[in-house]
Amino acid sequence: MTDAPMTAQAASTATAGDILSSHLTAQAGVFLRALPQAVGEVGARPGTAVVPPVGTADLLRAVRRIGGLLHTFGATFEQTWAQESRTELRWLLNLLALEPGYVRRSARLLGALDALSGTETDGPGMLAGHAGAPKARALLDRQLTLARTRAHTSVLQELRSARLHALADRMTLLVSEAPLLEAADGRAGAVLLPQAAAAFTALTASAQQLPLQRAATPYGGDGLRRLGSVPPARGVVDADAALAADDAPWGRVRILVKRARYALEVCGRPAAELDELDEVLGRHQEAADAAVTAATAARTPRITPATAYVLGVVHADQRLEVEAARYAFGRRWPELPPGLDGWLEIPPAEGWGPSPAPRMA
């Protein structure tokens, strides 16, 4: 598949099925080429690289795009097949992302603790010389290493399963012939643009529900004191559940940003601004997950108060990172076009075709 857009003549006669089959064939091909390499990479001993190896990264990109395409343009596919495929792709995505996620979380937390306890010439960290810092670091390292090792073992077991082979068979079917409905015989613009527009409508609606006004200042101190997305509760409020509820709408928006990006790729349009939003919300998710890990470690039985204090400081540091990501999102979001029409720089009849090679997952 080339990076050149389709000619105007070809685009004017292309059906929705032509466009979708072209994209699915390309991504399924990436899937099938990357799968053996990814299995080999996972078969090595547990890694420590923050960035996933090439095969795993390519496989994750293909899985996300196929799943996003089947979701956004699902009305043009056989429904049962599409739903089953999305379920299996989500299973593989969660499986492959587990170990690299622990590696990134370890790098984030240990890096934050090192910075907080450092004694650099430009000024010592607030935990410099604190008695609990070395023990807190050792505890985090031990717990995350154990979690990464368990994830690695689980992935190895699942990659030998019949479930993965069945999913590979589904991707082989996509390379030859996707199970499209009769609706896919219509013109690409008439069939696909309304479905792509629905992805942007869902994104806009979810983004409007975010407490962007509370995230409008660079230092989100208020966000550390009060949660803005949690409905009032009676009785005792569980702190972890409250934070999870506060973070959940942002995670939902991240999923919708990805779907909108993939819809633009099908339309042959660049999505650099959405790439940036995805990166910002990715930092939000990783900082929120890291904060949960620090809080969980602080509840480890029989640790010293000094160790627990240090872990509490690390937790607060990661929640500040969460607020910084929300601020960055709030600065970028209002500048973006409000719907699909703003992203279509040329008429749809001349714009369909292969999108540029994706820069990120």
Buried (B, 14 or more C-beta within 10 A) or exposed (E): BEEEBBEEEEBBEBBBBBBBBBBBBBBBBBBBBBBEBBBEBBEEEBBEEEEBBEBBBBBBBBBBBBBBBBBBBBBBBBEEBBBBBBEBBBBBBEBBBBBBBBBBBBBBBBEBBEEBBBEEEEEEBEBEEBEBBEBBBEBBBEBBBEBBBBBBEEBBEBBEEEBBEEBBEBBEBBBEEBBBBEBBEBBBBEBBBEBBBBBBBBBBEBBEEBBBEBBEEEEBEEBEEEBBBBEEEEEEEEEEEBBBBBBEBBBBBBBBBBBBBBBBBBBBBEBEBBBBBBBBBBBBBBBBBBBBBBBEBBEEEEBEEBBBBBBBBBBBBBBBBBBBBBBBBBBBBEEBEEEBEEBBEEEBBBBBBBBEEBEEB
